[in-house]
Structures are given as C-alpha cells and as structure tokens.
C-alpha cells in the first residue's frame, strides 16, 4: 500500500515510517506540516494518508482541516487521523464517506491492531479508536435506548462502532458468526436502526445515532 505520513514530530514520523515499511508498505512521502501534506498527496497519489490532527502551521486542528480538504478532492483516499488526546468531534465529521479512521497515537504500539485498522480503512471501511467509541457510548440513564441492551450487546455495539465486521467481532469476542448476527439484529431493532448488509453503512447508522444523542 502506498502511504503518505503527515506528522510534525520527527521521531514519531520516522518510527511510524519504519513500522509501516517493515510491514511491507511503501512510504511515498513524509510531511511535517499541513500545506506540505496537501502538496505531497497531490504529487504522489497515495492510497492512504496517516495524519496527525495537530500540525503546523497553527498546531490546532490543521491536520483535520487538511484531511477534510483531501476528502473533498480525493474521495477514494483512505485517511487515518492520529491524535494524542481524545477529541470526539473529529470522529463524525469525516466518517460519512468511509475510508476513514481516527485513532489515538498510543494505539500505534499495538502493532497488529494498528495495521489491521489501516487495512480496513484502505479497503473502504472505518476504524475508530475504542476510547472514542467509549466516549460516544457514555453512561446510560433511564429512558436511554442503550439501557435496553444486554452487556454482550453493548460489547458488540462498541466493536460495530469501531468499524469491525461481523467476522472481526466474532473473533474478538470468541463468538460464532451466527451469534454475532443475532446480537447485531437485536441491537438494530432496539435502537430503531435499519439493518444493512454493507458494513460501512451499518457503522454510519450507529455513529449517527450515537452522535445525535442529547448531551453528546
């Protein structure tokens, strides 16, 4: 896979580049600020961009804004945003088109899971950090439809929101594929969502529902 890295920390940028190269990917460009990232993507036409949310020149959300610009011009580009801290507002702004991931930087150290997330995004899916999903799910109260879910259904819902397929959920929870399908159908019914055979549409439905809950 051809990858561009946008990261202002030289140490993290080079470490990430080495990790991805060792996994068999090709690093076509490395950018240390948002304008350089946009130029690098234009020049190299990568399949995936791994971007730090906070980059120069402003060091606020320059990376996220650059990602939105890239999404407008290149809808087929996979984009994975990395963040040092949890910032849930970015998890719903770009997920609607698929090919999107949002991970905390610490997740990189779980190498197998991180590489799997990149593969899912490049293939057209989504990959949201478990801590982002936990923040979206939040505590439940009286009258909250999430309170009607069983503990196992909440586990399945969290993995659905991360962007995992039924097969991936089954592997994580040591369940059969048929059992996961049953849980998913129950979750969709309890939350009033329409089931879909397309994984990305299913994730979008769940995240949209979570994103409009009062107090989010």
C-alpha positions as CSV (number, residue, x, y, z in Angstrom):
1,X,0.0,0.0,0.0
2,X,1.3,3.5,-0.9
3,X,1.1,5.7,2.2
4,X,1.8,9.4,2.9
5,X,2.6,10.4,6.5
6,X,1.7,13.8,7.9
7,X,3.4,14.3,11.3
8,X,5.4,17.2,12.7
9,X,7.3,15.1,15.4
10,X,10.4,13.8,13.5
11,X,10.8,10.9,16.0
12,X,7.3,9.7,15.7
13,X,7.2,10.3,12.0
14,X,10.3,8.2,11.3
15,X,9.2,5.5,13.7
16,X,5.9,5.2,12.0
17,X,7.5,5.1,8.6
18,X,9.8,2.3,9.7
19,X,6.9,0.3,11.2
20,X,4.9,0.6,8.0
21,X,7.8,-0.1,5.7
22,X,8.6,-3.2,7.8
23,X,5.0,-4.3,7.3
24,X,5.5,-4.2,3.5
25,X,4.0,-0.8,2.7
26,X,5.6,1.9,0.6
27,X,6.0,5.4,2.2
28,X,5.8,7.7,-0.8
29,X,6.1,10.9,1.2
30,X,6.5,12.4,4.7
31,X,5.2,15.8,5.6
32,X,5.8,17.9,8.7
33,X,3.0,20.4,8.2
34,X,-0.5,20.7,6.7
35,X,0.5,22.6,3.5
36,X,3.3,20.0,2.8
37,X,0.8,17.2,3.4
38,X,-1.6,18.5,0.8
39,X,1.2,19.0,-1.7
40,X,2.6,15.5,-1.0
41,X,-0.7,13.9,-1.7
42,X,-1.2,15.8,-4.9
43,X,2.3,14.8,-6.1
44,X,2.2,11.1,-5.1
45,X,-1.4,10.0,-5.3
46,X,-1.2,7.6,-2.3
47,X,-3.8,5.0,-1.3
48,X,-3.7,6.1,2.3
49,X,-2.8,9.2,4.4
50,X,-1.9,8.9,8.0
51,X,-2.3,12.4,9.5
52,X,-1.7,13.9,12.9
53,X,-4.7,16.2,13.9
54,X,-2.4,18.9,15.4
55,X,0.2,20.0,12.9
56,X,1.9,23.3,12.0
57,X,1.5,26.0,11.0
58,X,-1.2,26.6,13.7
59,X,-0.8,23.4,15.7
60,X,-4.5,23.3,16.4
61,X,-6.6,21.1,14.1
62,X,-4.6,21.8,10.9
63,X,-4.3,18.1,10.2
64,X,-8.0,17.5,10.5
65,X,-8.7,20.5,8.2
66,X,-6.2,19.2,5.7
67,X,-7.9,15.8,5.9
68,X,-11.3,17.4,5.0
69,X,-9.7,19.2,2.0
70,X,-8.2,15.9,0.9
71,X,-11.6,14.1,1.3
72,X,-13.3,16.7,-0.9
73,X,-10.8,16.3,-3.7
74,X,-10.0,12.6,-3.3
75,X,-13.0,10.6,-2.0
76,X,-11.2,7.3,-2.7
77,X,-8.2,8.2,-0.5
78,X,-8.1,6.4,2.8
79,X,-7.5,8.8,5.7
80,X,-6.4,7.9,9.3
81,X,-6.3,10.7,11.8
82,X,-4.0,10.3,14.8
83,X,-4.4,12.3,18.0
84,X,-2.5,12.5,21.3
85,X,-5.8,13.3,23.2
86,X,-9.4,12.3,22.8
87,X,-11.3,14.8,20.6
88,X,-14.6,13.2,19.6
89,X,-15.8,16.0,17.3
90,X,-13.5,14.7,14.6
91,X,-14.9,11.2,14.7
92,X,-18.1,12.1,13.0
93,X,-17.1,14.8,10.6
94,X,-15.2,12.5,8.1
95,X,-16.7,9.1,8.7
96,X,-19.7,9.6,6.4
97,X,-17.7,8.8,3.3
98,X,-16.0,5.7,4.7
99,X,-12.3,5.1,4.2
100,X,-11.7,6.8,7.5
101,X,-10.0,6.1,10.7
102,X,-9.5,8.0,13.9
103,X,-7.0,6.5,16.4
104,X,-5.2,7.7,19.5
105,X,-1.4,7.7,19.0
106,X,-0.9,5.1,21.7
107,X,-2.8,2.6,19.5
108,X,0.2,2.5,17.2
109,X,2.1,0.5,19.8
110,X,-0.5,-2.3,19.4
111,X,1.1,-3.0,16.0
112,X,-1.1,-5.8,14.7
113,X,-4.3,-4.0,15.6
114,X,-3.0,-0.7,14.2
115,X,-2.0,-2.4,10.9
116,X,-5.4,-4.1,10.7
117,X,-7.1,-0.7,11.2
118,X,-5.1,0.7,8.3
119,X,-6.1,-2.2,6.1
120,X,-9.8,-1.7,7.0
121,X,-9.7,1.9,6.1
122,X,-7.8,1.4,2.8
123,X,-10.4,-1.2,1.9
124,X,-13.2,1.3,2.3
125,X,-14.2,0.7,5.9
126,X,-13.8,2.7,9.1
127,X,-11.6,2.3,12.2
128,X,-12.4,4.3,15.3
129,X,-10.3,4.1,18.5
130,X,-12.0,2.2,21.3
131,X,-11.7,5.2,23.6
132,X,-13.5,7.3,21.0
133,X,-16.3,4.8,20.9
134,X,-16.5,4.6,24.7
135,X,-16.9,8.3,24.9
136,X,-19.7,8.2,22.3
137,X,-21.5,5.4,24.1
138,X,-21.1,7.0,27.5
139,X,-23.2,6.2,30.6
140,X,-26.8,5.3,30.1
141,X,-29.8,6.7,32.0
142,X,-33.5,6.0,32.4
143,X,-35.2,6.1,29.1
144,X,-32.0,5.7,27.1
145,X,-32.4,3.0,24.5
146,X,-28.8,1.9,25.2
147,X,-30.0,0.8,28.6
148,X,-32.1,-1.9,26.9
149,X,-29.0,-3.5,25.5
150,X,-27.5,-6.5,27.3
151,X,-23.9,-6.3,28.4
152,X,-22.9,-8.5,25.5
153,X,-24.9,-6.4,23.0
154,X,-23.0,-3.3,24.3
155,X,-19.8,-5.2,23.6
156,X,-20.9,-5.9,20.1
157,X,-22.2,-2.4,19.5
158,X,-18.8,-0.9,20.6
159,X,-17.0,-3.1,18.1
160,X,-19.5,-2.3,15.4
161,X,-18.9,1.4,16.0
162,X,-15.1,0.8,15.7
163,X,-15.8,-0.4,12.2
164,X,-15.3,-4.1,12.7
165,X,-17.1,-6.7,10.5
166,X,-19.2,-9.5,12.0
167,X,-16.3,-11.8,11.4
168,X,-13.9,-9.5,13.3
169,X,-16.4,-9.1,16.2
170,X,-16.8,-12.9,16.4
171,X,-13.0,-13.3,16.6
172,X,-12.6,-10.6,19.3
173,X,-15.4,-11.9,21.5
174,X,-14.9,-15.6,20.9
175,X,-18.4,-16.0,19.4
176,X,-19.7,-17.7,16.4
177,X,-20.6,-15.6,13.3
178,X,-24.3,-16.7,13.7
179,X,-24.3,-15.5,17.3
180,X,-22.9,-12.1,16.3
181,X,-25.5,-11.8,13.6
182,X,-28.2,-12.4,16.2
183,X,-26.8,-9.7,18.5
184,X,-26.5,-7.2,15.6
185,X,-30.1,-7.8,14.6
186,X,-31.2,-7.3,18.2
187,X,-29.2,-4.1,18.6
188,X,-30.6,-2.6,15.4
189,X,-34.1,-3.4,16.5
190,X,-33.7,-1.9,20.0
191,X,-32.1,1.3,18.6
192,X,-34.6,1.6,15.8
193,X,-31.9,1.4,13.1
194,X,-32.3,-0.3,9.7
195,X,-30.0,-3.2,9.2
196,X,-27.7,-3.2,6.2
197,X,-25.5,-5.8,4.6
198,X,-22.9,-3.1,4.0
199,X,-20.5,-2.8,6.9
200,X,-19.8,0.9,6.4
201,X,-23.5,1.9,6.2
202,X,-24.0,-0.1,9.4
203,X,-21.3,1.8,11.2
204,X,-22.5,5.1,9.9
205,X,-26.0,4.4,11.1
206,X,-24.7,3.5,14.6
207,X,-22.4,6.5,14.8
208,X,-25.0,8.9,13.5
209,X,-27.4,7.7,16.2
210,X,-24.8,8.0,18.9
211,X,-23.7,11.4,17.6
212,X,-27.2,13.0,18.0
213,X,-27.9,11.7,21.5
214,X,-28.7,14.5,24.0
215,X,-25.6,15.7,25.8
216,X,-23.0,14.5,23.3
